[in-house]
Amino acid sequence: MQMPQLGLGTFRLKDQQVIDSVTMGLELGYRHIDTAQIYGNEAEVGQAIAASGVPRDELFVTTKIWTENLGRDALRASLETSLEKLKLDRVDLTLIHWPSPNDAVPLSESLQALARTRADGLTTAIGVSNFTIAHLKQAIDVVGAEMIATNQIEVHPFLQNRKVTAFMAEHGIAVTAYMPLAYGKVMDDPVLRDIAASHDVSPAQIALAWLMQQGYAVIPSSTKRANLQSNLAARRVTLTDAEMAAIGGLDRGERLANPGFAPKWD
Ligand SMILES: NC(=O)c1ccc[n+]([C@@H]2O[C@H](COP(=O)([O-])OP(=O)(O)OC[C@H]3O[C@@H](n4cnc5c(N)ncnc54)[C@H](OP(=O)(O)O)[C@@H]3O)[C@@H](O)[C@H]2O)c1
């Protein structure tokens, strides 16, 4: 299936909390779940999916290969372990979570290994995450732009990442916006609050609508049923050109996900 534009993030959520979040999300109608090997929650995500009774072909599941598993053999073995934990025969999308720190594993090696897992049916599509323009150029050389389903990157009103998203648009690579709520900070912004008030919705819904109206996929996370429900309802919010432009003016280069091993950002 196509990746639903709005999905459910699971970063930081563990044990019963992730089971509850995914269970509520599936009950409310989410059909796209985003996990990763490093989140340490694939087994619980798999448990919640299995218990939900949602037919497999109605669900889009993404996982991400951690940096330690980027070598040719490790990548495949780690994806097999992910599938076991998720209790799935295949995932819909597998991403390289971060470029290999200091290019320890050549990008050509990990991307070719990832493409092989796709050819062998472990994953339906492949993609990347936290890739800069330089990394994307290399990736396009190795597997071709048409093979790269998405680059999952941090995008929200305060970090709009215009350089890399423009490059991706040129090459037809879809944007998946992670931390679309700036980890809750959108709730406090006066511009977003004003626009939200005029639509009688929340600032979170405005941030999600602004991203989706640009054609981006979004994967907000929440532990609360009411927030899960209202985030999903952001699909029904339509912003005017003037509102889109006003939110466009909120960019302040505020990057929240920036670990020590991050690449040199664009
Ligand atoms: N590829 C990567 O390297 C990468 C990095 C970071 C994240 N991600 C993915 O992106 C997903 C989303 O990012 P994130 O979870 O870090 O941040 P986020 O979705 O921007 O924000 C989540 C925070 O916002 C709050 N929230 C959610 N909905 C709300 C609402 N309607 N009203 C008020 N507060 C609300 C949540 O609290 P409550 O629980 O109280 O609702 C939580 O504290 C992750 O879960 C993960 O799947 C990927």
The ligand as a Gaussian input file, in Angstrom:
#p B3LYP/6-31G(d) Opt

LIG

0 1
 N       14.392000       9.583000      11.967000
 C       14.761000      10.140000      13.088000
 O       15.959000      10.303000      13.369000
 C       13.716000      10.593000      14.057000
 C       14.062000      11.478000      15.108000
 C       13.057000      11.896000      15.975000
 C       11.764000      11.447000      15.804000
 N       11.461000      10.573000      14.787000
 C       10.086000      10.048000      14.604000
 O        9.185000      11.140000      14.609000
 C        8.193000      10.907000      15.584000
 C        7.665000      12.215000      16.132000
 O        8.663000      12.926000      16.823000
 P        8.616000      13.125000      18.403000
 O        7.764000      12.047000      18.969000
 O       10.016000      13.234000      18.888000
 O        7.993000      14.580000      18.570000
 P        6.591000      15.255000      18.155000
 O        5.695000      14.272000      17.509000
 O        6.900000      16.527000      17.459000
 O        6.022000      15.681000      19.575000
 C        5.595000      14.730000      20.519000
 C        5.274000      15.521000      21.786000
 O        4.167000      16.393000      21.527000
 C        3.124000      16.108000      22.434000
 N        1.867000      16.151000      21.683000
 C        1.455000      15.290000      20.713000
 N        0.254000      15.659000      20.223000
 C       -0.121000      16.758000      20.910000
 C       -1.250000      17.586000      20.865000
 N       -2.229000      17.340000      19.988000
 N       -1.310000      18.616000      21.727000
 C       -0.310000      18.860000      22.593000
 N        0.812000      18.119000      22.675000
 C        0.907000      17.079000      21.844000
 C        3.388000      14.746000      23.002000
 O        2.934000      14.671000      24.322000
 P        1.718000      13.703000      24.783000
 O        2.273000      12.310000      24.768000
 O        1.408000      14.220000      26.132000
 O        0.607000      13.898000      23.794000
 C        4.920000      14.651000      22.953000
 O        5.482000      15.242000      24.099000
 C        8.911000      10.048000      16.621000
 O        8.017000       9.426000      17.511000
 C        9.660000       9.112000      15.729000
 O        8.806000       8.073000      15.256000
 C       12.412000      10.161000      13.914000

